[in-house]
Amino acid sequence: MAVAYTIVFRVRPARLDDFHALLGGVLDAMRVEEGFISATLHADPQDANRFLLHETWRDHDEVAAVEIKRAYRDAWHAALPGLLEAPREIGVWTPLREDRRS
């Protein structure tokens, strides 16, 4: 069953460029993973240092056992404490419906 994650980041202002560079590398790498469905990064229009990442994957168990441990995530995970003002807020959701304009 598909799973969606919402992750809210509060980035230190001086680390915005590093945040985008490191996260961009992770997003580029995970795009080719078998269980990956989609990812969208959103910016808070009222707070330039707050972002929401919405990821959808085919299977939560696969993400927990394999995807989160991929080597391309190592530098990202190591850098998070210095990039963020507060711990990430992570939500796990079960997708019920997806609509897209064709």
TILOBA-641074 format. One record per residue (C-alpha): residue number from 0; residue in three letters; x negated, y negated, z negated. Coordinates in nm, 4 decimals. Example, Ala and Ser with C-alpha at 12.3 -4.5 7.8 and 13.67 -1.06 7.14 Angstrom:
TILOBA-641074
0,Ala,-1.2300,0.4500,-0.7800
1,Ser,-1.3670,0.1060,-0.7140
//
This chain:
TILOBA-641074
0,Met,0.0000,0.0000,0.0000
1,Ala,-0.1324,-0.3455,0.0880
2,Val,-0.2462,-0.5794,-0.1864
3,Ala,-0.2918,-0.9560,-0.1942
4,Tyr,-0.5234,-1.1512,-0.4211
5,Thr,-0.4986,-1.5162,-0.5112
6,Ile,-0.8161,-1.6656,-0.6526
7,Val,-0.8326,-2.0232,-0.7811
8,Phe,-1.1759,-2.1853,-0.8000
9,Arg,-1.2653,-2.5069,-0.9850
10,Val,-1.5999,-2.5998,-0.8323
11,Arg,-1.8615,-2.8244,-0.9878
12,Pro,-1.8692,-3.1404,-0.7690
13,Ala,-2.2457,-3.1216,-0.7164
14,Arg,-2.2142,-2.7592,-0.5966
15,Leu,-1.9438,-2.7944,-0.3284
16,Asp,-2.1834,-2.7364,-0.0376
17,Asp,-2.3296,-2.4262,-0.2052
18,Phe,-1.9797,-2.2958,-0.2813
19,His,-1.8716,-2.3269,0.0821
20,Ala,-2.1936,-2.1788,0.2189
21,Leu,-2.1897,-1.8756,-0.0098
22,Leu,-1.8170,-1.8101,0.0215
23,Gly,-1.8352,-1.8567,0.3986
24,Gly,-2.0973,-1.5825,0.4178
25,Val,-1.8779,-1.3456,0.2178
26,Leu,-1.5696,-1.4224,0.4281
27,Asp,-1.7644,-1.3707,0.7504
28,Ala,-1.8988,-1.0360,0.6284
29,Met,-1.5740,-0.8965,0.4909
30,Arg,-1.3848,-0.9763,0.8111
31,Val,-1.5244,-0.6591,0.9710
32,Glu,-1.4369,-0.4239,0.6823
33,Glu,-1.1933,-0.1460,0.7694
34,Gly,-0.9426,-0.2306,0.4965
35,Phe,-0.9483,-0.6077,0.5453
36,Ile,-0.6267,-0.7690,0.6702
37,Ser,-0.6632,-1.1452,0.6233
38,Ala,-0.8086,-1.4279,0.4165
39,Thr,-0.7132,-1.7939,0.3967
40,Leu,-0.9011,-2.0591,0.2013
41,His,-0.6909,-2.3552,0.0899
42,Ala,-0.8022,-2.6945,-0.0479
43,Asp,-0.5990,-2.8715,-0.3164
44,Pro,-0.4980,-3.2067,-0.1607
45,Gln,-0.4953,-3.3653,-0.5066
46,Asp,-0.8265,-3.2251,-0.6336
47,Ala,-1.1277,-3.2083,-0.4010
48,Asn,-1.2957,-2.9536,-0.6289
49,Arg,-1.0115,-2.7011,-0.6498
50,Phe,-0.9587,-2.4218,-0.3970
51,Leu,-0.7257,-2.1261,-0.3524
52,Leu,-0.8384,-1.8153,-0.1670
53,His,-0.5654,-1.5768,-0.0511
54,Glu,-0.6926,-1.2352,0.0595
55,Thr,-0.4900,-0.9393,0.1837
56,Trp,-0.6356,-0.5891,0.1953
57,Arg,-0.4956,-0.2515,0.2876
58,Asp,-0.5559,-0.0818,-0.0519
59,His,-0.6306,-0.2087,-0.4043
60,Asp,-0.8199,0.1056,-0.5096
61,Glu,-1.0520,0.0689,-0.2105
62,Val,-1.1180,-0.2964,-0.2982
63,Ala,-1.1929,-0.2111,-0.6624
64,Ala,-1.4093,0.0928,-0.5869
65,Val,-1.5923,-0.0195,-0.2724
66,Glu,-1.5300,-0.3672,-0.1336
67,Ile,-1.6058,-0.5709,-0.4443
68,Lys,-1.9406,-0.3894,-0.4758
69,Arg,-2.0683,-0.4547,-0.1239
70,Ala,-2.4241,-0.5908,-0.1124
71,Tyr,-2.3184,-0.9026,0.0797
72,Arg,-2.1264,-1.0138,-0.2316
73,Asp,-2.4280,-0.9946,-0.4669
74,Ala,-2.5581,-1.3503,-0.4174
75,Trp,-2.2016,-1.4851,-0.4383
76,His,-2.1266,-1.3099,-0.7665
77,Ala,-2.4632,-1.4102,-0.9146
78,Ala,-2.4067,-1.7764,-0.8219
79,Leu,-2.0493,-1.8090,-0.9535
80,Pro,-2.1333,-1.9170,-1.3102
81,Gly,-2.3385,-2.2092,-1.1773
82,Leu,-2.0880,-2.3011,-0.9058
83,Leu,-1.7711,-2.3080,-1.1128
84,Glu,-1.6497,-2.5359,-1.3909
85,Ala,-1.4262,-2.2587,-1.5296
86,Pro,-1.3758,-1.8864,-1.4681
87,Arg,-1.1802,-1.7890,-1.1582
88,Glu,-0.8062,-1.7408,-1.1940
89,Ile,-0.7302,-1.4140,-1.0163
90,Gly,-0.3827,-1.2853,-0.9356
91,Val,-0.2952,-0.9491,-0.7835
92,Trp,0.0231,-0.9305,-0.5748
93,Thr,0.2144,-0.6733,-0.3728
94,Pro,0.3056,-0.8135,-0.0307
95,Leu,0.6708,-0.7644,0.0574
96,Arg,0.6958,-0.9569,0.3822
97,Glu,0.4741,-1.1523,0.6211
98,Asp,0.6053,-1.3876,0.8863
99,Arg,0.3928,-1.5500,1.1537
100,Arg,0.4807,-1.7584,1.4496
101,Ser,0.4009,-1.5614,1.7631
//
